[in-house]
Amino acid sequence: MSDSTPAGSGALPHEFDHTHPDVAGGWLRAATFGAMDGLVTNTSLIAGVGGAGLEPRTIVLSGVAGLVAGAFSMALGEYTSVSTANEQIDAQVRVEARAQARHPEAEQAELVEMFVDMGMSTPTATAAAAEVHNDSERAVTIHLTHELGVDPTEQPSAAVAAVSSFLMFSIGGVIPLIPYLLGFASLTAGLAAGAAGLLVVGVLAAGFTSQPRVRGALRLLVFGMTAVGATYAVGTLIGGVPG
């Protein structure tokens, strides 16, 4: 046993030396997108309404309405998007299965070529392809993984993506409203809360992807504040137009 292997663990070195997160579940992308969208949408919304000079009660009402509408829209959009992508993969599974049923030798020869392109010798590739094609379901999976870059057995969950998006949009959307809900009728405080939220989401997202946290935070802040600035300008211009 290697000195680097814990005694009695029975694990291979790579099994305890590092781990990989689930990158196919769909929750991280949906959660990050939901949180950012909630922050940007509602911070921009209150910036536009506040820039038009409306009273705090109207700003809060607009923010809450935007939060509810946006959360449901994001969740339904994520569910439909992920479901459609999964259905497309399922359709390709059926296409590949029909091709292997009708032209088994040609499909196996195709897999040999793919294995050779990966660096296998022809005899090894031929033996490997023959073994793969002993199991029709496994053969379909291997073909699609190499031909399309997707694993049909590891599809993201539409429900998980929808729930993640809904919850994180709601959390992101309420942040710029916190000062108002606490009794501080200050647009500046609301925008500052939104900016702080963008920084936090940027740091957390960078942590999940092992990217520089400062860069992730500043990137999200710049993106979000660009939208906020544009919406505030529109609100100010429209608010200044005589009724």
C-alpha positions in Angstrom: 0.0 0.0 0.0 1.3 3.5 -0.8 2.3 5.7 2.0 -0.1 8.3 0.7 -3.1 5.9 1.0 -4.8 6.0 4.4 -4.4 2.7 6.2 -7.4 0.5 5.9 -9.3 2.8 3.6 -9.1 0.5 0.6 -9.4 3.6 -1.6 -7.3 4.4 -4.6 -5.2 7.5 -4.3 -7.4 9.6 -6.6 -10.5 8.7 -4.6 -9.4 10.6 -1.5 -6.9 13.0 -3.0 -9.6 15.0 -4.8 -13.3 15.0 -5.6 -15.4 16.4 -8.3 -18.7 18.2 -7.8 -21.8 17.4 -9.7 -21.6 19.5 -12.8 -24.6 17.9 -14.6 -27.3 18.6 -12.0 -28.2 22.0 -13.4 -28.6 23.7 -10.0 -25.5 25.8 -9.9 -26.1 27.5 -13.3 -29.7 28.1 -12.4 -29.0 29.3 -8.9 -26.3 31.7 -10.1 -28.4 33.0 -12.9 -31.4 33.3 -10.7 -29.6 35.2 -8.0 -28.0 37.6 -10.4 -31.2 38.1 -12.4 -33.1 38.8 -9.2 -30.6 41.4 -8.0 -30.2 43.1 -11.4 -33.9 43.1 -12.2 -35.2 44.4 -8.9 -32.3 46.8 -8.3 -32.8 48.2 -11.8 -36.6 48.3 -11.3 -36.4 50.4 -8.1 -33.7 52.6 -9.7 -36.0 53.3 -12.6 -39.1 53.9 -10.5 -37.1 55.9 -7.9 -35.4 57.9 -10.7 -38.9 58.9 -11.9 -39.5 60.5 -8.5 -42.2 58.1 -7.2 -42.9 57.7 -3.5 -41.3 54.9 -1.5 -44.6 53.0 -1.2 -44.8 52.7 -5.0 -41.2 51.7 -5.2 -41.8 48.8 -2.7 -45.0 47.8 -4.5 -43.1 47.7 -7.9 -40.2 45.8 -6.3 -42.5 43.1 -4.8 -44.5 42.7 -8.0 -41.3 42.4 -10.0 -39.9 39.8 -7.5 -43.0 37.6 -7.7 -43.4 37.9 -11.5 -39.7 37.4 -12.1 -39.3 34.4 -9.8 -42.2 32.5 -11.5 -40.9 33.5 -14.9 -37.4 32.3 -14.2 -38.6 29.0 -12.7 -40.9 28.3 -15.6 -38.3 29.3 -18.1 -35.6 27.1 -16.5 -38.0 24.1 -16.3 -39.0 24.4 -19.9 -35.5 25.0 -21.1 -33.9 22.1 -19.3 -36.9 19.8 -20.2 -36.5 20.7 -23.8 -32.8 20.0 -23.8 -33.4 16.7 -22.1 -36.1 15.8 -24.6 -33.7 16.6 -27.4 -31.1 14.3 -26.0 -33.7 11.6 -25.6 -34.6 12.0 -29.3 -30.9 11.6 -30.2 -30.8 8.4 -28.1 -33.6 7.0 -30.2 -31.9 8.0 -33.4 -28.6 6.4 -32.4 -30.4 3.2 -31.2 -32.1 2.9 -34.6 -28.8 3.4 -36.4 -27.2 0.7 -34.4 -30.1 -1.7 -34.9 -30.0 -1.1 -38.7 -26.3 -0.8 -39.3 -24.5 -2.5 -36.4 -21.2 -3.2 -38.3 -21.0 0.4 -39.6 -21.6 1.8 -36.1 -19.0 -0.4 -34.6 -16.5 0.6 -37.2 -17.3 4.3 -36.5 -16.5 3.7 -32.8 -13.2 2.1 -33.8 -12.3 5.2 -35.7 -13.2 7.4 -32.7 -11.1 5.3 -30.4 -8.2 5.5 -32.8 -8.5 9.3 -33.0 -8.3 9.3 -29.2 -4.9 7.6 -29.4 -5.7 3.9 -29.2 -3.9 1.5 -31.5 -6.2 -0.1 -34.1 -6.2 -3.6 -32.5 -7.0 -2.1 -29.0 -9.7 0.2 -30.5 -11.2 -2.8 -32.4 -11.3 -4.9 -29.2 -12.7 -2.1 -27.1 -15.4 -1.2 -29.7 -16.5 -4.9 -29.9 -16.8 -5.1 -26.1 -18.8 -1.8 -26.0 -21.2 -3.1 -28.6 -21.9 -6.2 -26.6 -24.3 -4.0 -24.6 -26.6 -2.0 -26.8 -27.5 0.6 -24.2 -23.9 1.1 -23.3 -23.0 1.5 -27.0 -25.6 4.2 -27.5 -24.2 6.1 -24.5 -20.6 5.8 -25.7 -21.5 6.9 -29.2 -23.5 10.0 -28.0 -20.8 10.9 -25.5 -18.2 11.0 -28.2 -20.3 12.3 -31.1 -22.3 15.0 -29.3 -20.4 15.5 -26.1 -23.4 14.6 -23.9 -24.0 11.7 -21.6 -27.7 10.7 -21.9 -27.5 9.0 -18.5 -26.4 12.2 -16.7 -29.2 14.7 -17.6 -29.8 17.7 -15.4 -33.0 17.8 -13.4 -35.6 20.3 -14.7 -37.3 20.4 -11.3 -34.0 21.1 -9.5 -33.1 23.9 -12.0 -36.6 25.5 -11.6 -36.6 25.4 -7.8 -33.0 26.7 -7.6 -33.9 29.5 -10.0 -37.1 30.4 -8.1 -35.5 30.5 -4.7 -32.4 32.4 -5.7 -34.3 34.9 -7.8 -36.5 35.6 -4.8 -33.5 36.0 -2.5 -31.7 38.3 -5.0 -34.8 40.3 -5.7 -35.6 41.1 -2.0 -32.1 42.4 -1.2 -32.5 45.9 -2.8 -35.9 46.2 -1.0 -34.4 45.5 2.5 -33.8 49.2 3.4 -37.3 50.1 2.4 -38.8 47.1 4.4 -36.8 48.3 7.4 -38.2 51.8 7.2 -35.4 53.5 5.4 -37.1 55.3 2.4 -33.8 55.8 0.6 -33.1 55.0 -3.0 -29.4 55.3 -2.4 -29.6 52.6 0.4 -31.6 50.3 -1.9 -29.0 50.6 -4.7 -26.2 50.1 -2.2 -27.9 46.9 -0.9 -28.2 45.7 -4.5 -24.6 46.4 -5.2 -23.5 44.6 -2.1 -25.7 41.6 -3.1 -24.0 41.5 -6.5 -20.6 41.5 -4.9 -21.6 38.6 -2.6 -23.1 36.5 -5.4 -20.0 37.1 -7.5 -17.7 35.9 -4.7 -19.9 32.8 -4.0 -20.0 31.9 -7.7 -16.3 32.3 -8.1 -15.8 30.1 -5.1 -17.8 27.3 -6.6 -15.8 27.5 -9.8 -12.4 28.1 -8.2 -12.0 31.4 -10.0 -10.5 34.6 -8.5 -13.1 35.9 -6.1 -12.3 39.6 -6.6 -12.6 39.3 -10.4 -15.9 37.4 -10.0 -17.3 40.0 -7.6 -16.3 43.0 -9.7 -17.5 41.4 -12.9 -21.0 40.9 -11.5 -21.0 44.4 -10.0 -20.1 46.0 -13.3 -22.7 44.0 -15.3 -25.4 44.7 -12.7 -24.6 48.4 -12.3 -24.6 49.0 -16.0 -28.2 47.8 -16.2 -29.1 49.8 -13.1 -27.5 53.0 -14.5 -29.4 52.6 -17.8 -32.7 52.0 -16.0 -32.2 54.9 -13.7 -31.5 57.2 -16.7 -34.7 56.1 -18.4 -36.7 56.6 -15.2 -35.2 60.1 -14.7 -36.0 61.1 -18.3 -39.5 59.8 -18.2 -40.2 61.2 -14.8 -39.1 64.6 -16.0 -41.6 64.6 -18.9 -44.7 66.7 -18.0 -47.8 64.6 -17.7 
